[in-house]
Amino acid sequence: KMADLQMDSMPASSDAPHPSHTKQHRLSKQTPTVHQDEGAPGEQLISQSSGEGLSSCCPFNSPGFISRMLPSTGYSAGYNGRRATCRLHLFAILCCTALAALAIGPFAWGKWSKSPTMLEDDGLLSTSDFSAPLPTESTILTLLAHGSCAHQNKAQPFWNTMRRLKPQLFIFNGDIMYGDCKSSECPELDRAWQDLFSHSSFASARREIAITGVLDDHDYGENDCHAANPHKALAKDLFLSRFGVPAADERRRHGGLYTASAHG
């Protein structure tokens, strides 16, 4: 009976693993093995027991490369090693990008922010130098253009675009220049008109394109100005003079610059 009892308690097959053996086997699969790198004494390469090796997150992240860079500090060291290697690669890329920006930046900035070319105001540029006359009422208009905010002390490449498009009429919507006043005499307004009319880009365009327009706040010497603006009479006279408005024009006889005209 004792023999039968012992036989009944034994497993049906000697090949079946004991539960404790199975648990130990599973744990062993999760335990990393350590391989000594012969080329780097005292340093180790961490990998999974499955033999798949370390997964690479960067093109140059080979196991040998990691083993030579990081000492053996366990499985977490291998994981952190991969991250550290990636950070080194990204840091190198950022450094190269920054150096390229420092090398190229001054040339690009100089191209777009360089001071405009100014012409010598010899009197020919001061008044009514608009070679292209305004279109008459009988003209068939097919292309109009309008714009605003042309700072006289900045580059104005848009005039080159206008010259290529060849509109029959360009209408300034205001802020033809920026002449904000700093005193009651406001010499800034006249200086702003001089800078605009001696601006090489604008000087070329106004000889080829018919131009008209109205003023806005900065043309009147103050940002967001109103009816109490003390510089409005000076701003009006400078506009009429610069645009060569005839002495008999109605705008010279009433306040403000409102008018009406027909073109096309």
PyMOL commands that set and color helices and strands:
alter all, ss='L'
color gray80, all
select helices_A, chain A and resi 2-9+19-30+63-69+75-113+158-165+187-197+200-208+218-220+232-242+250-252
alter helices_A, ss='H'
color red, helices_A
select strands_A, chain A and resi 33-36+44-47+144-147+169-172+211-213
alter strands_A, ss='S'
color yellow, strands_A
deselect
rebuild
show_as cartoon
